Amino acid sequence: MAAVNISEDLHKQIAEFKQVVEAVLEEPIDQEICTEIILKRGIDFMLAELLGGVEQQILVTSFQQLGAAYPSQLYRFVAETLMQGKAVQEEREKLKRRIGFHREK
């Protein structure tokens, strides 16, 4: 694992916040995992703040540009995401049929 240098005050704050994370997760975790969770959530939050208000067409254009620059990575990601969504939907449909909530067309 790579080391990250932070101030002593921030280190103490993260160490104390660990108990909040453990309460939410309902299980003990080590300090490194806690720090990873906090950093990941921070990055996700900032990205959401940055992109959350962007118009849909700008996001589509950005994906198209990513596809042109990184076709293998982007299209593999899109395909895997679609397949995961399809698998989840198929499982939901099976469950609906099994418990009687599925309407036949």
N, C-alpha and C positions, 0 to 999 in steps of 0.2 A: 504494500500500500504506500502511496506517495505521501510525503509529509507536507503539511500546510502550516505556514507560520502565521499565528494570530496573536493579538495582544493577550496578556495575562488576564485582564478583566473579561474579555470575550470568552476566553477559555473557561473561566470560572462560571460565567453565565451559561454556557453550553452544558457544563458539568452539572449544574443545578437544574437546568431545564430537562435533563435526561429523565428525571422522575415524572415529569409531565408526559413525555413520549411513552414511557413505560406504562403509565396509567391508561393512555389511549390504546396502546397495543395489547395491554393486559398480559404482558410478559416482560421479564428482564432482558435487557440488551447491553452489549458492551459500549464503551464510550465511542469507539471508532464508528460503529454502526449508527449510533445516535448522531454523530457529527455528519455522517454521510446523508442521513435522512434530512437533517436541517438544511444542509447545503443544497441537496437536490430539490427540496421544496422551495427554497429561496430562488433557485434558478428557474424552476417551473413558474413560480409566481411572477417573477420579473418578465419572463417571456410572454406570459398571458397578459400582463399589463401592457407590454409593448405591442402585441399583435391583436389584443382583444377587440379594439375598436376599428381595426382595419377592414375596409370593405371587402366583400367576398371576391370580387373580380381581381383585386390586387393580390389576394392570397392565391387564387387560381393561377394568375400570371407568375407569381413567385414559384409555385410548384412546377409550372411549365419550364421556367428558367433553370430550376434545380434539375429537372429531367434532362435538359440539354447538357448541363455541365456534369452531372453525375447519374447517367442513365441506369447503370447497373444497381447502384445503391437505392435510388429513389423508386424505381419500378419494382424491385424486389420487395421493398418495404410496403408499397401500395398493394402488391399482390398478396403478401402475407397478411396484411391488415384486412383485406377483403375476405380472404379465406377464413380468418379467425372470426370475422363477423358472420360469415355464412354458417360456420360450424356452430356458433352460439345460437343463431336463428333456428337452425335445424334441431338443436337440442330443445329449444323452447317449444317448437312445433310438436316434437315427440311428446314432451311433457303435457302440453295442452291436450293432445289426443288421448294420452293415457288417463288424464283425470277428467276428460269429458268437456273441455272448454274449446274444442276445435270445431268450427263450422265447416261442413263440407260444401264445396262450391257446386 
